[in-house]
Amino acid sequence: MTCLPHPSRFLGERDVTAVEDMDRPDCEIGRLNRSYARFPLVNAVVSGWRGIYSSRIKPLLTTAGPTTVLDIGCGGGDVARSLARRATADGYRLEITAIDPDERAFHFANSAPPVQGVSYQRALSSELVTEGLKFDVVISNHVLHHLTSAELADFLHDSEQLCHRLALHNDLTRSRLAYALFWGGSWPLGIGSYIHGDGLTSIRRSYTAPELSAATPPAWMVEPSGLWHNLLVYRPGEVHDV
C-alpha cells in the first residue's frame, strides 16, 4: 500500500528522489518524441519566454550584427527556435547554439524544420568551456530542478565561463497552486506523452525562490518570472551584497 504525504507536508520540500520518465534511458521513444513535439505549446503557455525575451534579451540586441545565444539542455529545441523567430520579426538576428547531451533530444531537435540562426549540438556545457567559447547570452529552460547540488554548482560555473553579457536560467517554482493547476490543465497533453506525469514530478523537484537563492552563489540573483517560474540571473561584473 502506498502512503501519501500528509497534506500539510506535501510540497513542503523538494522531492529530490523523484525521477522523470523522460530522463529514463529505457523510456518509450514514441511517447518521448510526442512530448518534445508538444513542448512548444506547453512552454508558450507556462514558461514566459515571450516576456523574458521582450524585457531582458531584446534590449541587448542590435542591428549592427548578430547576438550569440547558448541554450543549455535544449531538449527538443523549441525555445531556441521561438527566440530566433521573435528576433527576426523585430529586425534583429540571433545566432543560437542549442545543446543537449541526450542523443534522443539532439536527434529530435535536429529533425525539426530549420530556423535561421539556430544550430544544435549533442554536447555538455563543460565541453564548450574547454573549447574556450563565449556567448553574449546563456539560457536554459526547466533544467535546474534536474540537477544534483554538485551538478548545479558545475552548471552555474560553466554558465559564468561561457557568458559574456547575461545568463538567464528559467525554472519552475514549487507551490501547491502550480501543482493543482498543472494537474488539472495538462492531462489532455499527457495523453500519449510524458508531459502530465513528468510536469508534476518537475514541480515536486523544483525550488522555491528562497531555496534557489540559498543553493546558488551570491553573483546569481533569483527573480520572479510570472506566477510559475523563478529566473536565475547572472550579469558578469555585477557585485551583490551577501
Secondary structure as GFF3:
##gff-version 3
##sequence-region A 1 242
A	DSSP	three_ten_helix	21	23	.	.	.	ID=ss1
A	DSSP	alpha_helix	29	46	.	.	.	ID=ss2
A	DSSP	alpha_helix	49	52	.	.	.	ID=ss3
A	DSSP	pi_helix	53	57	.	.	.	ID=ss4
A	DSSP	three_ten_helix	58	60	.	.	.	ID=ss5
A	DSSP	beta_strand	67	72	.	.	.	ID=ss6
A	DSSP	alpha_helix	78	89	.	.	.	ID=ss7
A	DSSP	beta_strand	94	99	.	.	.	ID=ss8
A	DSSP	alpha_helix	103	111	.	.	.	ID=ss9
A	DSSP	beta_strand	118	121	.	.	.	ID=ss10
A	DSSP	alpha_helix	125	130	.	.	.	ID=ss11
A	DSSP	beta_strand	135	141	.	.	.	ID=ss12
A	DSSP	three_ten_helix	144	146	.	.	.	ID=ss13
A	DSSP	alpha_helix	149	162	.	.	.	ID=ss14
A	DSSP	beta_strand	163	172	.	.	.	ID=ss15
A	DSSP	alpha_helix	176	185	.	.	.	ID=ss16
A	DSSP	alpha_helix	187	190	.	.	.	ID=ss17
A	DSSP	alpha_helix	195	205	.	.	.	ID=ss18
A	DSSP	alpha_helix	209	215	.	.	.	ID=ss19
A	DSSP	beta_strand	220	225	.	.	.	ID=ss20
A	DSSP	beta_strand	229	234	.	.	.	ID=ss21
###
